[in-house]
Amino acid sequence: MARKKIGPITSLGNGDKLTVQKSLPLFSLWRSELSLAEFKILDTYLSRIDSHKPDRRTVVFEKGELEKILGVKKINNQDLKARLKHLMGNVIEVQDDSEKQGFRLVTLFEEATAEQDDYGLWQVKLECSQKAMKYFFNIENLGYLRYKLRCITLLTSRYTYIMFTYLEQNRFRKNWEVQLDELRQILDCDKEELYKEYKFFNQKILKRVQKEMDEKTECRYTYEPIKKGRTVVGIRFEVETLPKLEVKVPEAPAPKEGESDRPLWESALDEWKLSQAQLEEIQTLLVTVPVHKLPSCQKEDLEKAYYQYMAQKAAEIKRRNEQKRIRSRFSYLRKLMQEDIASKPPQEGNQKSQAVARGTQEFQNFTERKNNNYTGKIMDKLKSDLKEFQENQSC
């Protein structure tokens, strides 16, 4: 009898392929009694399911995978049973904005089984409860965030895990302030007398959490106390933005048969399935992008430069989407392009910026966007201005 292939979790040290997609209501679980190990099991479950396939809500783990999740060398059956019983028995209060009054208590999982296959290998099956499915599947209307599973699997402190999810939830704000009492509640240490004094709260929790975060995750942040007189009353956080993506863009493809009139740059966005109206809006912006924002190696060929530019933007958006869900790639691309258009050239008043400005102004005055002949004239004008500039440079 052939052994059934389960498709185990990718080694947790190689979590690039595993992404946790967590609905915003589940971020309120810092209020729960879930242990760090149980949070890790939950996140691993979320990384294994397809949020658009609620009929496939059972996840199979090998026992060795759970040992990696829990950070133990070996777990016996009694210990495994005790951990799963605690996870199954936890009644969770979920903060759900759709509940106008009262509260909602749910159990996240309704069934857990452990059994040996024909080869003696232990397998554990987890299935989320019917009531919790709305927080696991088709969660677009609830809002959600995404982060790599590897960011949490090596953590050894529940405080660090809660801080990580808190920072990820607020990353879009870049910097913000929180009352000290509120932060203690979030980290679930507000009942500890020792931590009511900022000196010990900072030394025993905040500093240690930041150190572990720096060592084991990709999240980088700074914090500083906010004082009222001599008393610390709050914390100001600042989360570092994602580093600028460096990508190697493939060579521009040759035009397909019958598509000779199609702009080359559109092929960089083929996977997006954009409408004609969206492509026209991008075209409007693209011809106004300053030359200093185009790939330097392709400035002599605007067609290839535009392709390289769009391919880089598409790659950057794909990468950022893996870190944090982007609701509309088209809107995000438009925002990035508008930032480039508004940027100043490295040297004010140089011939290059003047050449581009002439073509840019003409296009901004252009009102009949669907007139392809006029668009062609603008493109020709830009090419002419750029060629003139290059000839002046060579003199």
C-alpha positions in Angstrom: 0.0 0.0 0.0 1.5 3.3 -1.1 1.9 5.9 1.6 -0.4 8.8 1.2 1.5 12.1 0.7 0.1 14.7 3.0 1.9 17.8 1.8 3.5 18.8 5.1 4.3 22.3 6.2 7.4 23.7 4.6 10.3 23.6 7.0 9.5 26.4 9.4 13.0 27.8 8.9 12.0 28.4 5.3 8.8 30.2 5.8 9.0 32.3 2.6 6.4 30.2 1.0 4.0 30.3 4.0 2.0 33.5 4.5 -0.4 34.1 7.4 -3.6 35.9 6.2 -5.4 37.0 9.4 -8.7 38.8 9.5 -8.7 42.0 11.7 -11.1 40.6 14.3 -8.5 37.8 15.1 -6.0 40.5 16.0 -8.2 41.1 19.1 -7.1 37.8 20.5 -4.4 39.4 22.6 -7.2 39.7 25.1 -7.6 35.9 25.2 -5.9 33.2 27.3 -4.2 31.7 24.2 -0.6 30.8 24.9 2.3 31.5 22.6 2.3 27.9 21.4 -1.5 28.2 20.6 -1.0 31.4 18.7 1.7 29.7 16.6 -0.7 26.8 15.9 -3.4 29.2 14.8 -1.0 31.2 12.6 0.3 28.0 11.0 -3.3 26.8 10.3 -4.0 30.2 8.7 -0.9 29.8 6.5 -2.1 26.4 5.3 -5.7 27.2 4.3 -7.0 28.8 1.1 -9.2 31.6 2.4 -11.5 31.2 -0.7 -12.1 27.5 -0.2 -14.2 27.1 3.0 -15.0 23.5 2.1 -11.3 22.7 2.8 -11.0 23.7 6.4 -9.2 20.6 7.7 -5.4 21.0 7.9 -3.2 18.0 8.5 0.1 18.3 10.4 2.7 15.7 11.0 3.7 15.4 14.6 7.2 16.6 13.8 5.8 19.8 12.4 4.0 20.5 15.6 7.2 20.0 17.5 8.8 22.6 15.4 5.9 25.0 15.9 6.0 24.5 19.6 9.8 24.7 19.8 10.3 21.3 21.5 12.5 18.4 20.5 9.9 15.8 21.2 6.3 15.8 22.4 4.7 12.7 23.9 1.1 11.8 23.2 -0.2 12.9 26.6 1.4 16.3 26.3 0.1 16.6 22.8 -3.4 15.7 23.9 -3.3 18.2 26.8 -2.2 21.1 24.5 -4.9 20.3 21.9 -7.6 20.0 24.6 -6.5 23.5 26.0 -6.6 24.9 22.5 -10.0 23.3 21.8 -11.5 24.4 25.1 -10.6 28.0 24.8 -13.7 30.2 24.4 -12.6 33.3 22.6 -14.1 36.8 22.6 -13.7 38.2 19.2 -13.9 41.9 18.6 -16.2 42.1 15.6 -17.3 45.5 14.3 -20.3 43.9 12.7 -21.7 43.2 16.1 -23.4 46.5 17.0 -24.1 45.5 20.6 -23.1 42.9 23.1 -20.2 40.5 22.4 -19.4 37.3 20.5 -17.8 34.2 22.1 -16.6 31.4 19.8 -14.4 28.4 19.8 -11.9 28.6 17.0 -11.6 24.8 16.4 -14.3 22.2 16.7 -12.3 19.0 16.1 -8.7 17.7 16.6 -7.7 14.2 15.9 -4.3 12.4 16.2 -3.7 9.0 14.7 -0.9 6.9 13.2 -0.7 6.0 9.6 0.4 2.5 8.3 4.0 3.5 8.8 3.7 4.6 12.4 3.8 8.3 11.6 1.6 10.4 13.8 -0.7 12.9 12.1 -2.8 15.6 13.7 -5.9 17.0 12.0 -7.3 20.4 12.9 -10.7 21.7 11.7 -12.0 25.2 12.5 -15.5 25.5 13.9 -18.5 26.5 11.9 -19.0 29.7 13.9 -15.4 30.8 13.4 -15.4 30.2 9.7 -16.4 33.9 9.0 -13.0 34.9 10.5 -11.0 32.4 8.4 -12.6 32.4 5.0 -13.8 35.1 2.5 -12.5 37.7 4.9 -12.2 40.6 2.4 -15.2 42.4 3.9 -13.7 42.2 7.4 -10.2 43.5 6.3 -7.1 41.5 6.9 -3.3 41.7 7.1 -0.6 39.4 5.9 2.8 38.5 7.2 5.3 35.7 6.8 5.0 32.7 9.1 8.7 32.8 9.7 8.3 36.1 11.5 6.6 34.3 14.5 7.8 30.7 14.5 11.1 31.5 16.3 9.6 33.8 19.0 9.9 32.6 22.6 7.9 35.4 24.3 4.2 35.9 24.2 4.9 39.6 24.8 7.0 39.7 21.6 4.3 37.9 19.6 1.6 40.4 20.7 3.8 43.4 20.1 4.6 42.0 16.6 0.9 41.7 15.7 0.2 45.1 17.2 2.9 46.8 15.2 1.8 45.0 12.0 -1.8 46.1 12.5 -0.6 49.8 12.9 2.2 49.8 10.3 0.2 51.9 7.9 0.3 54.8 10.4 4.2 54.8 10.4 4.3 56.6 13.7 1.7 57.0 16.4 1.2 57.4 20.2 -0.4 55.1 22.7 -1.3 55.6 26.3 0.9 53.6 28.7 -2.0 52.0 30.4 -3.5 50.9 27.1 -0.2 49.3 26.0 0.1 47.4 29.3 -3.4 46.1 28.6 -2.5 45.0 25.1 0.5 43.2 26.3 -1.6 41.6 29.1 0.7 42.8 31.9 -1.5 45.5 33.4 -2.3 43.4 36.5 1.4 43.0 37.4 2.3 45.4 40.1 6.0 45.5 39.0 5.1 46.8 35.5 3.0 49.7 36.8 6.3 51.5 37.1 7.7 52.5 33.7 11.3 51.7 34.7 10.6 48.0 35.1 8.0 47.8 32.3 10.7 49.2 30.0 13.5 47.1 31.2 11.7 43.8 31.6 9.3 44.0 28.6 9.8 46.7 26.1 13.6 46.4 25.7 13.5 42.6 25.7 10.7 42.5 23.1 12.5 44.9 20.8 15.7 42.9 21.1 14.0 39.6 20.2 12.1 41.3 17.4 15.3 42.6 15.9 16.9 39.2 16.1 14.1 37.0 14.8 11.7 39.1 12.6 11.9 41.6 9.8 10.0 44.2 11.8 12.1 47.2 12.8 10.8 50.0 15.0 11.8 52.6 17.5 9.9 53.8 20.6 10.3 56.7 23.0 8.4 57.6 26.2 6.0 60.5 26.3 6.2 62.5 29.5 3.8 64.7 31.4 6.1 66.5 33.8 8.4 63.7 35.1 5.8 61.0 34.6 5.8 58.7 31.6 2.2 58.6 30.3 2.6 57.1 26.8 4.8 55.6 24.2 5.5 57.0 20.7 6.2 54.3 18.1 7.7 54.6 14.7 7.9 51.6 12.4 10.5 51.6 9.6 9.0 51.4 6.1 9.9 48.4 3.9 13.2 48.8 2.2 13.1 49.9 -1.4 12.9 46.8 -3.6 15.8 46.1 -5.9 14.6 43.9 -8.7 16.2 42.4 -11.8 13.6 43.1 -14.6 13.6 40.8 -17.6 14.3 42.1 -21.0 11.3 43.6 -22.8 9.5 40.9 -24.8 9.1 41.1 -28.6 5.6 42.2 -29.7 3.2 39.4 -30.4 1.7 38.9 -33.8 -1.2 41.3 -34.3 -0.1 43.5 -31.4 2.4 45.8 -33.1 0.3 48.9 -32.2 0.1 47.9 -28.5 2.4 49.9 -26.2 5.2 47.6 -25.0 4.8 48.7 -21.3 1.3 47.1 -21.2 2.9 43.6 -21.3 4.5 44.2 -17.9 1.0 44.4 -16.4 -0.7 41.5 -18.4 -1.3 39.5 -15.2 -3.4 42.3 -13.7 -6.1 42.1 -16.3 -6.7 45.8 -16.4 -9.6 47.5 -18.2 -9.0 49.7 -21.2 -10.0 52.7 -19.1 -7.4 51.8 -16.5 -4.7 51.3 -19.2 -5.5 54.7 -20.7 -5.2 56.4 -17.2 -1.8 54.8 -16.7 -0.7 56.0 -20.2 -1.7 59.5 -19.2 0.5 59.3 -16.1 3.4 57.4 -17.8 4.3 60.0 -20.4 4.6 62.6 -17.6 7.0 60.6 -15.5 10.3 62.6 -15.3 13.3 61.0 -17.2 15.3 60.9 -14.0 12.7 58.3 -12.7 13.1 56.0 -15.6 15.7 53.2 -15.6 19.0 54.8 -16.5 20.1 52.1 -18.8 17.1 52.5 -21.1 16.7 56.3 -21.4 17.9 56.2 -25.0 14.8 54.0 -25.9 11.6 55.3 -24.3 9.6 52.3 -25.3 12.0 50.0 -23.4 12.4 52.5 -20.6 8.6 52.6 -20.0 8.5 48.8 -20.0 11.3 48.6 -17.5 9.7 51.2 -15.3 6.3 49.5 -15.3 7.9 46.0 -14.7 9.8 47.4 -11.7 6.6 49.0 -10.3 4.7 45.7 -10.8 7.5 43.7 -9.0 7.6 46.3 -6.1 3.8 46.1 -5.7 3.9 42.2 -5.7 6.5 42.2 -3.0 4.7 44.8 -0.8 1.5 42.8 -1.2 3.2 39.8 0.3 4.0 41.9 3.4 0.7 43.7 3.7 -2.5 43.1 1.6 -3.0 45.8 -1.2 -6.7 46.1 -1.9 -6.2 47.6 -5.4 -3.0 47.2 -7.3 -4.1 49.7 -9.9 -4.7 52.4 -7.3 -1.4 51.6 -5.6 0.4 51.9 -8.9 -1.3 55.2 -9.6 -0.1 56.5 -6.2 3.5 55.4 -6.9 3.5 57.1 -10.3 2.0 60.3 -9.0 4.8 60.4 -6.3 7.4 60.0 -9.1 5.8 62.7 -11.2 5.8 65.1 -8.2 9.5 64.4 -7.4 12.2 66.9 -8.2 15.2 66.0 -10.4 18.6 65.5 -8.7 19.8 68.9 -10.1 17.3 71.8 -10.4 17.0 73.5 -13.7 19.1 71.1 -15.8 18.4 70.6 -19.4 17.0 67.1 -18.9 14.2 68.3 -16.6 13.5 71.2 -18.9 13.2 68.9 -21.9 10.8 66.6 -20.0 8.9 69.6 -18.7 8.0 70.8 -22.2 6.5 67.4 -23.1 4.9 67.1 -19.7 3.1 70.4 -19.9 1.8 69.7 -23.4 0.3 66.4 -22.2 -1.2 68.0 -19.1 -3.0 70.4 -21.3 -4.3 67.5 -23.3 -8.0 66.9 -22.8 -8.9 64.4 -25.4 -7.2 61.4 -23.8 -8.7 58.8 -26.2 -7.3 60.6 -29.3 -4.5 58.2 -30.1 -3.1 60.5 -32.8 -2.6 63.2 -30.3 -1.0 60.8 -27.9 1.4 59.8 -30.6 2.4 63.4 -31.2 3.2 63.8 -27.6 5.3 60.7 -27.6 7.2 62.0 -30.6 7.7 65.3 -28.9 9.2 63.7 -25.8 11.5 61.6 -28.0 12.6 64.7 -29.9 13.3 66.7 -26.7 15.3 63.8 -25.3 17.3 63.3 -28.4 18.0 67.1 -28.5 19.2 66.9 -24.9 21.5 64.0 -25.6 23.0 65.7 -28.7 23.7 68.8 -26.6 25.4 66.6 -23.9 27.7 65.0 -26.4 28.9 68.3 -27.8 
